[in-house]
Amino acid sequence: MIKVSVMYPNTPGARFDHSYYRDQHMPMVKRKMGDACLSYTVDKGLAGGAPGQPATYVGMCHIFCDSVESFQAGFGPHAKDIMADIPNYTDLMPTIQISEVVVG
């Protein structure tokens, strides 16, 4: 199993609408990807590792798929539509990482 992490850096002055991301964007991603998306999670950054330190990421999601190929097959045909929705919730550019899940 793989996990696609999409992480939005906590940048002062940036806009991030957590409600839209959670209630509109990610359900739309799931609908478009269909069975290629086994599940997903949405995180809201609260704090960094030290007291008083801000969270590294203001928000993120993790999309779970069987393989890189299944992710690409599910996401690829809809990438343009999914990416076009980003300005509806943020003005940030995400960092994306694909990882192998070794402990579930």
WOGI-V900292 format. One record per run of one state. SS is the DSSP state (A for helix, B for strand, O for the rest). FROM is the first residue (numbers start at 1). TO is the last residue. If there is no record, write none. Layout:
# WOGI-V900292
[[SS FROM TO] [SS FROM TO]]
This chain:
# WOGI-V900292
[[O 1 1] [B 2 9] [O 10 15] [B 16 16] [O 17 17] [A 18 36] [O 37 38] [B 39 44] [O 45 56] [B 57 65] [O 66 67] [A 68 76] [O 77 78] [A 79 84] [O 85 85] [A 86 88] [O 89 89] [B 90 90] [O 91 93] [B 94 100] [O 101 104]]
